[in-house]
Amino acid sequence: MESLALHMFYSDVVDSFVSLVQPIHLSDHSWNRTFIKEMISSGSFIFINRAQYFKRTHEEEEFAEVSVRTFKRKIKIQYQLDTRHMFGTTSITCSFSGHKSCASLLQVKSIEDIEQERVLHCTPIALGVGFHLKMQYLINEH
């Protein structure tokens, strides 16, 4: 019950945060260079729900550092995870490894063009499969 209560608390915090920052949803429709150039800048909050590649770059007994990337149409989003800041062992051991679909709330740190590819370097705010069910509703609410 304590774990469930903590999960619900974290979900409520993320929902409240989303209502405040109103992230830009990058869907298949908006996943293009023109939209990103016009709508997203350093400091923007974005939401994606798509397949992502999770690669462990450093691992110790109780945590791992994970490099994450997703790309399509010469647009790449990349960020780093540190699992010591995550809640839930299933998420750490199963969900955030390999090629998996994941809902991600991110803040854009910087944007650069590297060899015809637009790269968004981001900081993760929240990841998972639990909070994304209400995310579209919260984004459309404003």
Secondary structure, 3 states (H helix, E strand, C coil): CHHHHHHHHHHHHHHHHHHHHCCEECCCCCCCHHHHHHHCCCCCEEEEEEEEEEEEEEECCCCEEEEEEEEECCEEEEEEEEHHHCCCHHHHHHHCCEEEEEEEEEEEEEEEEECCEEEEEEEEEEEECCCHHHHHHHHHCC
